[in-house]
Amino acid sequence: MVTPQEERGKEKCHRYWPEQDEIFRAGELVMSSQLVSDYGHYIHRQLLLVHQQTGEARTLQHLQYVDWPDHGKSLK
């Protein structure tokens, strides 16, 4: 992901991952999130996706680059 959720007061994308200690549910799928590290320029999260009926689980790595401003303009 190459944008912050909000930039200069304008929404840039919808959050499609749960924050830590939050759970997203969609039918039989459940997703949880764990912050691995915030490096300042990007955030690394680990997402756990579980199919409740089968118990099958997948771990996903989510990298959000938050320091890439629109059209080369500074975020600060």
Wavefront OBJ file of the C-alpha trace (Angstrom):
o trace
v 0.000 0.000 0.000
v 1.567 3.319 -1.023
v -0.487 5.977 0.715
v -1.478 7.064 4.201
v -5.207 6.787 4.951
v -5.466 10.564 5.094
v -3.300 13.269 3.551
v -3.730 17.001 4.234
v -7.205 16.381 5.678
v -8.383 14.383 2.645
v -9.208 10.682 2.761
v -6.864 8.821 0.402
v -8.084 5.236 0.955
v -10.475 3.229 3.076
v -8.939 1.111 5.818
v -9.406 -2.490 4.717
v -7.444 -4.050 7.602
v -8.318 -4.185 11.302
v -6.379 -2.130 13.816
v -4.644 -4.030 16.602
v -7.144 -5.567 19.075
v -9.915 -5.258 16.464
v -11.464 -8.075 14.407
v -13.048 -7.852 10.954
v -15.651 -10.440 10.014
v -17.005 -11.234 6.558
v -19.155 -14.345 6.482
v -16.949 -17.264 7.536
v -13.733 -15.210 7.338
v -12.210 -13.488 10.355
v -9.226 -11.122 10.141
v -7.079 -9.812 12.973
v -3.990 -7.599 12.885
v -0.755 -7.249 14.785
v 1.625 -4.303 14.438
v 5.089 -5.646 13.708
v 6.902 -2.320 13.517
v 6.449 1.342 12.657
v 9.573 2.442 10.808
v 8.393 6.031 10.310
v 8.339 5.869 6.500
v 6.338 2.651 6.462
v 4.325 0.454 8.792
v 4.610 -3.335 8.846
v 1.554 -5.282 10.019
v 0.929 -8.981 10.163
v -2.646 -9.983 9.342
v -4.186 -13.312 10.296
v -7.053 -14.516 8.108
v -9.021 -17.525 9.410
v -11.873 -19.443 7.795
v -14.064 -20.263 10.793
v -15.746 -23.332 9.315
v -12.559 -25.138 8.221
v -10.075 -23.567 10.644
v -7.703 -22.893 7.750
v -5.523 -19.871 8.520
v -3.262 -17.657 6.439
v -0.768 -15.101 7.662
v -0.344 -12.041 5.451
v 2.318 -9.342 5.586
v 0.951 -5.819 5.059
v 3.365 -2.976 4.311
v 1.928 0.536 4.275
v 4.276 3.195 2.900
v 3.102 6.435 4.520
v 5.694 8.906 3.246
v 4.837 9.115 -0.462
v 3.023 12.411 -0.990
v 0.750 13.176 -3.950
v 2.525 14.786 -6.880
v 5.846 15.044 -5.004
v 4.525 17.557 -2.447
v 5.747 17.216 1.114
v 3.345 15.760 3.675
v 4.609 18.162 6.300
l 1 2 3 4 5 6 7 8 9 10 11 12 13 14 15 16 17 18 19 20 21 22 23 24 25 26 27 28 29 30 31 32 33 34 35 36 37 38 39 40 41 42 43 44 45 46 47 48 49 50 51 52 53 54 55 56 57 58 59 60 61 62 63 64 65 66 67 68 69 70 71 72 73 74 75 76
